[in-house]
């Protein structure tokens, strides 16, 4: 008995016992008989039917054939669609045209004979999948693209069903099937996969940089490419080469996979950005500000795309700040900011980004271009305020403290105080099979995980040192340490004296006072290069 047959048997048994529809009945009824079906429903159903062989109704259960040239019990798709289109009563299906016909086809022929019907509800938008506001907007706008691109190897098929694409990001959903087309609970090993995004229109292959985010629900593998600069093309090509597939026993993907298949699944997916471009809003922002610590900010503009949007601006160090900064005029710096609605609710923050990959430095003038994409950025529909919370400049330092390790502990720590940081050095810990380290307490005003440290013993020997652990943050930056320590590489015995010296500090300034409301107007389309 197949899984599908077991499911139907259990449902029938529960119905007989209770006399009421089960939650499974209601779930399928909602999935197949909803009054408002998404625009992509028909496409997904037809995609599911592509490789399915329709089995004829058994002779024993089929009524006698009627006379005439047309066989009313012909099991071909075309014949069944034609018959179902002529049905007069469709009391439970409140949908129209070809969609209604396909739904009836599924209900009358495939629902109880094809276990792969579950593929119809395998989607980026399935109940158990992560769906953000931007993805919902794309779905409501009818911009979800149906791909159908697939690759087969080692007896398993990987298929791309849905694609979401605009100038901010690209999202695809990949599902796994066996060689008979039965849906599997499969998870792609992203660590061994190769991805590249190409601009087909301009022929600039490999020039679309992105951050990769992966995940999904219990079935569909969700792969998201967040672009590190706006894509202005009409078409993109994604090349995906998958090398490992993990199969699980149930949809929760708990425990170890039941099998791991190594292979070579090559997928070439085209994404059309032209329709999304027509719904993209470009808004220029004429706002400038210079922080007291020496960063000149020029807000360039905001973009509202179907799946979210982005904010773009430039920064530059003043001459005074460049003197303090490591690498001078081209020294690293960044802004910490958040976005809020009219009620002051947080709707976006810069702290959630890998900053180093969202900026490009113009080497000659020291100008840094910043690009921040957001999944919830409907500034044209609600007032959104940009608030500068703090800013960071990587600066040269020579702050230090000397202490006796034997005399320090959590109860009697040494104090390192500099640039707003008050770090408590709680002695030196030595142990087998692990490097020496200094437990840290206190508070940190700066982003000390990126600082450069050195430790010097009583003989003048230097040891390379790095920060490990974490610190608690709010929207303004780090406010407290959590299981933090300075790890000392190469120290294998307790020294008589230690000097902790910080050579570079990622200094965080909190003296900025700047905010503004984003304009809600703009022009449609994408400004060409």
MARVEX-953287 format. One line per 3 residues: number of its first residue (from 0); for each residue x, y, z of C-alpha. Coordinates in nm, 3 decimals. Last residue first. Layout:
BEGIN
NUM	X,Y,Z | ...
# end
This chain:
BEGIN
528	2.369,5.295,-1.647 | 1.995,5.290,-1.702 | 1.749,5.422,-1.440
525	1.508,5.140,-1.362 | 1.133,5.171,-1.408 | 0.875,5.394,-1.247
522	0.968,5.737,-1.110 | 0.955,5.857,-0.751 | 0.727,5.950,-0.464
519	0.719,5.852,-0.098 | 1.022,6.051,0.015 | 1.211,5.884,0.302
516	1.161,6.048,0.640 | 1.475,6.192,0.801 | 1.716,6.126,1.087
513	2.036,6.274,1.226 | 2.194,6.330,1.566 | 2.531,6.156,1.574
510	2.732,6.141,1.898 | 2.736,5.763,1.936 | 3.082,5.691,1.798
507	3.207,5.333,1.768 | 3.578,5.276,1.744 | 3.689,4.965,1.564
504	4.015,4.968,1.756 | 4.363,4.886,1.628 | 4.680,4.828,1.832
501	4.528,4.712,2.159 | 4.788,4.611,2.414 | 4.758,4.358,2.697
498	5.075,4.337,2.907 | 5.141,4.023,3.105 | 5.356,3.947,3.406
495	5.482,3.637,3.583 | 5.375,3.416,3.296 | 5.184,3.087,3.341
492	5.301,2.835,3.086 | 5.198,2.737,2.732 | 5.139,3.071,2.555
489	5.144,2.995,2.180 | 4.827,3.178,2.067 | 4.659,3.383,2.336
486	4.276,3.381,2.317 | 4.107,3.692,2.458 | 3.773,3.595,2.609
483	3.399,3.644,2.589 | 3.120,3.431,2.737 | 2.879,3.724,2.685
480	3.000,4.083,2.694 | 2.771,4.384,2.718 | 2.641,4.685,2.529
477	2.745,4.636,2.167 | 2.575,4.854,1.908 | 2.292,5.108,1.896
474	2.017,4.867,1.786 | 2.087,4.651,2.089 | 2.377,4.416,2.116
471	2.505,4.148,2.354 | 2.862,4.042,2.307 | 3.023,3.729,2.180
468	3.296,3.472,2.223 | 3.648,3.502,2.091 | 3.889,3.797,2.058
465	4.233,3.743,1.913 | 4.591,3.738,2.035 | 4.928,3.700,1.870
462	5.193,3.654,2.135 | 5.485,3.889,2.192 | 5.793,3.804,2.395
459	5.920,4.097,2.601 | 6.054,3.877,2.880 | 5.776,3.976,3.122
456	5.510,3.866,2.870 | 5.358,4.065,2.581 | 5.002,4.015,2.450
453	4.880,4.168,2.121 | 4.539,4.282,2.008 | 4.378,4.395,1.680
450	4.008,4.485,1.701 | 3.731,4.315,1.499 | 3.565,4.142,1.795
447	3.605,4.466,1.990 | 3.315,4.640,1.819 | 3.331,4.942,2.051
444	3.136,5.039,2.363 | 3.233,4.720,2.543 | 3.121,4.628,2.894
441	3.270,4.437,3.185 | 3.392,4.079,3.185 | 3.659,3.898,2.991
438	3.816,3.556,3.042 | 4.187,3.551,2.940 | 4.296,3.258,2.725
435	4.559,2.991,2.687 | 4.515,2.755,2.394 | 4.349,2.414,2.435
432	4.470,2.055,2.448 | 4.567,2.072,2.814 | 4.474,2.381,3.014
429	4.583,2.732,3.095 | 4.350,3.014,3.201 | 4.488,3.363,3.264
426	4.323,3.610,3.502 | 3.984,3.781,3.492 | 4.061,4.080,3.272
423	3.768,4.322,3.318 | 3.707,4.534,3.008 | 3.577,4.888,3.032
420	3.548,5.013,2.674 | 3.458,5.380,2.616 | 3.767,5.461,2.410
417	3.998,5.282,2.656 | 3.985,5.103,2.991 | 4.151,4.769,3.058
414	4.090,4.675,3.422 | 4.253,4.388,3.611 | 4.017,4.148,3.785
411	3.995,4.058,4.154 | 3.685,3.840,4.200 | 3.699,3.703,3.845
408	4.070,3.650,3.897 | 4.398,3.844,3.902 | 4.695,3.806,4.135
405	4.867,3.516,3.962 | 4.820,3.685,3.623 | 5.016,3.993,3.735
402	4.898,4.296,3.536 | 4.995,4.542,3.262 | 4.738,4.754,3.071
399	4.750,4.893,2.718 | 4.619,5.160,2.478 | 4.826,5.220,2.163
396	4.555,5.292,1.908 | 4.508,5.327,1.530 | 4.149,5.371,1.414
393	3.878,5.174,1.234 | 3.586,5.418,1.219 | 3.238,5.315,1.333
390	2.907,5.500,1.326 | 2.608,5.537,1.555 | 2.228,5.540,1.557
387	2.147,5.711,1.226 | 1.768,5.699,1.189 | 1.594,5.658,0.851
384	1.219,5.711,0.885 | 0.957,5.521,0.687 | 0.618,5.673,0.609
381	0.389,5.412,0.462 | 0.282,5.302,0.113 | 0.569,5.443,-0.096
378	0.819,5.346,0.175 | 0.725,4.982,0.122 | 1.066,4.844,0.225
375	1.015,4.500,0.375 | 1.265,4.257,0.221 | 1.550,4.507,0.247
372	1.856,4.559,0.027 | 2.143,4.781,0.152 | 2.390,4.928,-0.101
369	2.681,5.146,0.010 | 2.934,5.328,-0.210 | 3.258,5.435,-0.038
366	3.444,5.746,-0.156 | 3.818,5.752,-0.085 | 3.881,5.962,-0.396
363	4.123,5.737,-0.577 | 4.024,5.396,-0.436 | 3.649,5.405,-0.495
360	3.553,5.161,-0.221 | 3.258,4.925,-0.270 | 3.016,4.835,0.006
357	2.769,4.562,0.092 | 3.017,4.277,0.134 | 3.206,4.424,0.429
354	2.881,4.511,0.600 | 2.756,4.156,0.648 | 2.407,4.275,0.724
351	2.171,4.235,1.022 | 2.320,4.536,1.203 | 2.199,4.768,0.927
348	1.846,4.756,1.065 | 1.494,4.719,0.931 | 1.127,4.749,1.032
345	1.162,4.872,1.391 | 0.839,5.018,1.526 | 0.847,5.392,1.598
342	0.475,5.438,1.540 | 0.537,5.619,1.212 | 0.753,5.330,1.085
339	1.118,5.265,1.167 | 1.442,5.209,0.979 | 1.772,5.151,1.160
336	2.126,5.277,1.140 | 2.485,5.179,1.214 | 2.712,5.351,0.962
333	3.049,5.222,0.843 | 3.422,5.292,0.835 | 3.730,5.128,0.689
330	4.018,5.354,0.593 | 4.052,5.477,0.236 | 4.150,5.828,0.346
327	4.404,5.695,0.595 | 4.484,5.325,0.587 | 4.396,5.287,0.960
324	4.198,5.595,1.055 | 4.312,5.872,1.285 | 4.449,6.096,1.008
321	4.149,6.009,0.784 | 3.914,6.139,1.054 | 4.078,6.481,1.041
318	4.080,6.488,0.659 | 3.706,6.401,0.651 | 3.617,6.040,0.578
315	3.376,5.965,0.293 | 3.035,5.800,0.272 | 2.796,5.717,-0.013
312	2.430,5.618,-0.016 | 2.191,5.356,-0.149 | 1.877,5.204,0.006
309	1.709,4.895,-0.134 | 1.374,4.739,-0.211 | 1.134,4.462,-0.116
306	1.014,4.181,-0.342 | 0.819,4.396,-0.591 | 1.096,4.659,-0.592
303	1.103,4.999,-0.419 | 1.437,5.170,-0.469 | 1.581,5.442,-0.247
300	1.822,5.720,-0.329 | 2.155,5.895,-0.305 | 2.205,5.977,0.064
297	2.535,6.162,0.100 | 2.724,6.111,0.425 | 3.049,6.278,0.531
294	3.213,6.092,0.819 | 3.427,6.293,1.064 | 3.361,6.222,1.429
291	3.101,6.502,1.459 | 2.905,6.335,1.176 | 2.859,6.517,0.846
288	2.514,6.501,0.689 | 2.360,6.508,0.341 | 2.006,6.445,0.211
285	1.873,6.471,-0.144 | 1.702,6.137,-0.182 | 1.606,6.022,-0.534
282	1.328,5.767,-0.557 | 1.311,5.487,-0.814 | 0.997,5.271,-0.809
279	1.001,4.922,-0.962 | 0.680,4.782,-1.110 | 0.804,4.794,-1.471
276	1.130,4.640,-1.355 | 0.942,4.343,-1.210 | 0.796,4.274,-1.553
273	1.140,4.296,-1.716 | 1.328,4.088,-1.459 | 1.294,3.751,-1.637
270	1.495,3.477,-1.470 | 1.664,3.200,-1.667 | 1.770,2.885,-1.484
267	2.052,2.653,-1.590 | 2.064,2.346,-1.365 | 2.347,2.092,-1.347
264	2.295,1.796,-1.113 | 2.622,1.611,-1.056 | 2.615,1.327,-0.810
261	2.664,1.223,-0.451 | 2.363,1.073,-0.279 | 2.329,1.074,0.100
258	2.086,0.830,0.258 | 1.853,0.799,0.555 | 1.953,1.149,0.663
255	2.061,1.192,1.025 | 1.817,1.326,1.279 | 1.508,1.531,1.202
252	1.418,1.634,0.850 | 1.066,1.728,0.970 | 0.924,1.602,0.639
249	0.996,1.240,0.714 | 1.256,0.978,0.627 | 1.522,1.216,0.502
246	1.723,1.226,0.180 | 2.046,1.423,0.145 | 2.157,1.539,-0.200
243	2.516,1.620,-0.294 | 2.689,1.774,-0.596 | 2.451,2.048,-0.712
240	2.564,2.272,-0.999 | 2.361,2.589,-1.033 | 2.396,2.836,-1.319
237	2.163,3.133,-1.280 | 2.092,3.339,-1.590 | 1.954,3.690,-1.557
234	1.726,3.887,-1.783 | 1.609,4.248,-1.811 | 1.932,4.386,-1.664
231	1.972,4.664,-1.408 | 2.086,4.456,-1.112 | 2.121,4.669,-0.800
228	2.441,4.610,-0.598 | 2.526,4.342,-0.346 | 2.249,4.119,-0.480
225	2.073,3.893,-0.233 | 2.066,3.543,-0.384 | 1.808,3.325,-0.213
222	1.786,2.945,-0.227 | 1.477,2.776,-0.081 | 1.480,2.395,-0.085
219	1.117,2.282,-0.096 | 1.013,1.998,0.135 | 0.996,2.069,0.508
216	1.026,2.441,0.465 | 1.309,2.642,0.323 | 1.670,2.736,0.388
213	1.953,2.908,0.209 | 2.093,3.259,0.193 | 2.372,3.350,-0.047
210	2.509,3.703,-0.061 | 2.555,3.831,-0.412 | 2.793,3.963,-0.675
207	2.671,3.986,-1.037 | 2.976,4.005,-1.264 | 3.013,3.636,-1.340
204	2.935,3.671,-1.708 | 2.903,4.018,-1.850 | 2.700,3.945,-2.163
201	2.501,4.264,-2.122 | 2.158,4.108,-2.157 | 2.250,3.772,-2.009
198	2.378,3.916,-1.680 | 2.512,3.607,-1.509 | 2.462,3.457,-1.164
195	2.694,3.180,-1.047 | 2.636,2.891,-0.807 | 2.845,2.589,-0.710
192	2.728,2.334,-0.454 | 2.944,2.161,-0.192 | 2.840,2.378,0.103
189	2.483,2.396,-0.027 | 2.410,2.030,0.045 | 2.060,2.007,-0.099
186	1.789,1.860,0.123 | 1.544,1.600,0.005 | 1.207,1.487,0.132
183	1.103,1.310,-0.185 | 0.827,1.361,-0.443 | 0.757,1.066,-0.672
180	0.850,1.134,-1.034 | 0.937,0.775,-1.123 | 1.312,0.850,-1.119
177	1.287,0.981,-0.763 | 1.203,1.342,-0.692 | 1.370,1.641,-0.521
174	1.243,2.000,-0.506 | 1.422,2.329,-0.577 | 1.273,2.671,-0.505
171	1.439,2.981,-0.647 | 1.491,3.334,-0.516 | 1.669,3.624,-0.689
168	1.731,3.957,-0.523 | 1.733,4.336,-0.542 | 1.680,4.412,-0.914
165	1.391,4.166,-0.942 | 1.349,3.789,-0.943 | 1.126,3.522,-0.794
162	1.145,3.172,-0.944 | 0.923,2.870,-0.884 | 0.950,2.503,-0.988
159	1.319,2.419,-1.013 | 1.351,2.041,-1.036 | 1.609,1.801,-0.898
156	1.565,1.445,-1.021 | 1.714,1.128,-0.874 | 1.832,0.807,-1.043
153	2.200,0.883,-0.993 | 2.156,1.199,-1.200 | 1.865,1.398,-1.338
150	1.836,1.773,-1.393 | 1.527,1.994,-1.405 | 1.405,2.330,-1.534
147	1.030,2.362,-1.476 | 1.053,2.740,-1.444 | 0.729,2.897,-1.324
144	0.772,3.268,-1.251 | 0.614,3.440,-0.950 | 0.522,3.790,-1.068
141	0.145,3.774,-1.013 | 0.142,4.091,-0.803 | 0.006,3.906,-0.500
138	0.292,3.656,-0.525 | 0.552,3.930,-0.551 | 0.401,4.111,-0.251
135	0.403,3.790,-0.049 | 0.771,3.745,-0.134 | 0.844,4.098,-0.011
132	0.657,4.041,0.315 | 0.866,3.735,0.399 | 0.777,3.369,0.340
129	0.956,3.096,0.535 | 0.804,2.763,0.448 | 0.570,2.541,0.652
126	0.251,2.667,0.492 | 0.384,2.638,0.140 | 0.479,2.962,-0.034
123	0.812,2.848,-0.179 | 0.610,2.553,-0.305 | 0.531,2.189,-0.267
120	0.150,2.208,-0.275 | 0.123,2.067,-0.627 | 0.395,1.812,-0.553
117	0.152,1.634,-0.321 | -0.001,1.498,-0.642 | 0.302,1.270,-0.662
114	0.113,0.987,-0.493 | -0.089,0.939,-0.814 | -0.399,0.719,-0.809
111	-0.628,0.876,-0.550 | -0.613,1.240,-0.650 | -0.521,1.173,-1.008
108	-0.844,1.107,-1.192 | -1.145,1.293,-1.059 | -0.984,1.554,-0.838
105	-0.695,1.625,-1.068 | -0.914,1.661,-1.371 | -1.155,1.873,-1.171
102	-0.870,2.106,-1.081 | -0.756,2.118,-1.444 | -1.100,2.211,-1.565
99	-1.140,2.482,-1.304 | -0.805,2.634,-1.402 | -0.898,2.621,-1.770
96	-1.192,2.855,-1.719 | -1.289,2.978,-1.376 | -1.277,2.904,-1.006
93	-1.551,2.849,-0.755 | -1.516,2.473,-0.739 | -1.756,2.332,-0.482
90	-2.081,2.366,-0.672 | -1.939,2.264,-1.006 | -2.262,2.164,-1.180
87	-2.293,2.192,-1.554 | -1.995,1.982,-1.660 | -1.881,2.084,-2.003
84	-1.527,2.183,-1.904 | -1.490,1.846,-1.736 | -1.540,1.662,-2.061
81	-1.287,1.874,-2.251 | -1.025,1.842,-1.976 | -1.075,1.468,-1.970
78	-1.029,1.438,-2.345 | -0.718,1.654,-2.354 | -0.561,1.471,-2.061
75	-0.615,1.131,-2.215 | -0.825,0.885,-2.012 | -1.095,0.822,-2.279
72	-1.417,0.755,-2.083 | -1.636,0.974,-2.302 | -1.505,0.794,-2.615
69	-1.573,1.014,-2.913 | -1.676,0.857,-3.244 | -2.016,0.756,-3.125
66	-2.190,0.503,-2.907 | -2.148,0.520,-2.536 | -1.909,0.304,-2.341
63	-2.036,0.093,-2.054 | -1.962,0.229,-1.707 | -1.606,0.188,-1.576
60	-1.545,0.003,-1.251 | -1.450,-0.337,-1.385 | -1.274,-0.191,-1.685
57	-1.027,-0.004,-1.463 | -1.014,0.373,-1.536 | -0.715,0.445,-1.754
54	-0.385,0.552,-1.592 | -0.256,0.899,-1.677 | 0.119,0.894,-1.723
51	0.268,1.183,-1.529 | 0.565,1.366,-1.680 | 0.402,1.700,-1.755
48	0.126,1.677,-1.496 | 0.318,1.853,-1.218 | 0.408,2.137,-1.454
45	0.043,2.162,-1.555 | -0.050,2.194,-1.188 | 0.218,2.456,-1.126
42	0.107,2.662,-1.425 | -0.256,2.643,-1.318 | -0.172,2.761,-0.966
39	0.057,3.048,-1.070 | -0.216,3.313,-1.062 | -0.291,3.231,-0.701
36	-0.628,3.070,-0.620 | -0.904,3.273,-0.461 | -1.205,3.046,-0.402
33	-1.003,2.773,-0.240 | -1.096,2.428,-0.364 | -0.764,2.246,-0.399
30	-0.553,2.371,-0.108 | -0.848,2.446,0.122 | -1.007,2.110,0.056
27	-0.673,1.942,0.107 | -0.629,2.111,0.445 | -0.991,2.050,0.543
24	-0.965,1.679,0.473 | -0.637,1.664,0.668 | -0.805,1.843,0.962
21	-1.064,1.566,0.964 | -1.415,1.599,0.823 | -1.689,1.495,1.066
18	-1.879,1.168,1.111 | -1.647,1.087,1.395 | -1.571,0.720,1.349
15	-1.649,0.692,0.979 | -1.450,1.006,0.904 | -1.154,0.871,1.102
12	-1.154,0.551,0.900 | -1.180,0.733,0.568 | -0.887,0.957,0.660
9	-0.677,0.660,0.767 | -0.748,0.482,0.440 | -0.668,0.794,0.238
6	-0.332,0.835,0.412 | -0.245,0.468,0.364 | -0.333,0.498,-0.005
3	-0.109,0.804,-0.045 | 0.176,0.634,0.140 | 0.143,0.341,-0.096
0	0.000,0.000,0.000
# end
